[in-house]
Amino acid sequence: MGNYLEKPRDCFDYIETIQTKCIIKKLRKQIFNNHYEKYEVLKDNQMNGIGDLLHSFQRTIWKGNFSSPVEKNLHNGAKVLGLGYGTKSLLNDLCNEYPKSSFVGIGHKETFISGDNKNLKFITHNFLKNGIPYEDNTFDFIYMNIMTKCFTCVEWKNLIAPEIFRVCKPGGWIEIIDSDFRIYNAGPKTELCSKKWLSATGISSNKIPNLNKLQNIVNSYQELNFTTIKEKICPWYPIQTKYSDEPYEIVSEFLDLVYPCMAKRLDLNREDYTKLSAQTIVEIAENKTYSKSYRMITQKIIH
């Protein structure tokens, strides 16, 4: 990978007082512990499998890996940071498509595999606990995936947004991707599976920030109110795509991947769980069940 990035440092060096450092570190530790207690529900290979699956689904629905106007910069050579769930799959895609750019992904566990790509690097680092370990104004493009539900609006305002904007270059772009985690046109079996999965991951409607509030928080860091939210319908039922003659759907593979934790919470053996999964897939197709995906896009102002 070389030295394409500045040397990581303690992100709290820029906070002036010792008292402030202690308060912020205490808050980060509490958030970090609460977050990962919820998400340690599957083995690493299963979590990676789900991350790959969701990345493929998002790329198909959105017809691309990102919506920010960074295509030209990536072709010319940019520094890109990936944070959150499914980042490994995204960066593996991008590093091959844009060989002149340099990419870094940050995760809390050693589940990333960089492979042979010299322009791609993964770092095991608890950024929720310790912040992003890079200097101010380092990255041209920051991509944050499936993490809006991990924090309250207060946490976004005081901890997360300031840190993301700190490491983004003036004129750089930030893209925050997620789902509203609500399902539409869901039958009873689909509702049951959805509730059990959300319960397993610790996601609660009380935790989910209102998108407009989150947009206002992001706007407060760049003065121009230049933050847009794009929305896509995500069909859970089989759809036709230009990539294959076969109908595309992810529910069957997803239900298979989450079997270890779902069967336990549903108190079902493998045979009964397989039967419920098949019934759920039929129900989804009949009801045309779907969810919604969002991409929040903003640019850091140039002073």
Number of C-alpha atoms within 10 A of each C-alpha: 14 8 6 11 15 11 9 10 12 12 18 18 10 10 11 9 10 9 9 12 15 12 10 16 16 14 16 21 15 12 17 19 12 14 18 15 11 15 14 13 17 17 12 14 11 17 19 20 18 21 20 17 19 18 20 17 18 20 14 16 16 18 12 10 17 19 15 16 12 14 12 10 16 21 13 11 14 21 22 25 26 22 21 19 21 22 26 26 18 21 25 19 12 19 21 13 12 19 18 16 20 25 28 23 24 22 20 16 11 12 15 19 12 18 9 8 14 13 22 23 22 20 17 13 17 17 18 23 18 17 19 24 20 18 19 18 16 18 26 23 25 24 23 21 20 20 14 23 20 22 20 17 19 12 14 18 19 13 17 22 17 15 18 21 23 20 22 25 21 19 15 24 22 26 21 20 22 19 21 17 15 14 18 14 14 20 16 10 16 20 16 13 18 17 14 17 18 14 14 17 17 19 18 13 12 9 14 17 19 15 15 10 12 20 19 14 19 27 19 15 18 18 10 12 15 15 17 13 15 12 13 14 13 18 22 22 21 16 11 11 13 8 9 8 8 11 11 17 16 17 19 15 12 16 22 14 19 18 20 16 17 21 17 12 14 15 11 14 12 12 9 13 19 17 10 17 21 15 13 23 21 14 19 22 15 13 14 16 19 18 17 16 20 19 21 21 22 24 27 24 16 9 6
